[in-house]
Amino acid sequence: MTEQVRAVHVPKLLAAGEFDSDALAPRPAVERMAPPPNEVVLLDTAEHGTDILEFGDPAAADEFRRSVLDFLAGI
């Protein structure tokens, strides 16, 4: 994974559930390795990936959608 993360030189949005242990464990390493620009968003959920949109708290899903749209508007 290290090589792949270091190879991405475009703007990156790293979004994860604040209580998703699978996503949080590698997060510090990914943040260190990923060349800027990076934006990190922690959502108030334990859901992972697209489950945030389907099964999580609607407020977290809305925040995720807003974060993605804001990120895309800024690049």
Sequence and secondary structure as in RCSB ss.txt:
>XXXX:A:sequence
MTEQVRAVHVPKLLAAGEFDSDALAPRPAVERMAPPPNEVVLLDTAEHGTDILEFGDPAAADEFRRSVLDFLAGI
>XXXX:A:secstr
 HHHHHH  S EEEEEETT HHHHTTHHHHHHHS S EEEEEES    TTHHHHTS HHHHHHHHHHHHHHHHT 
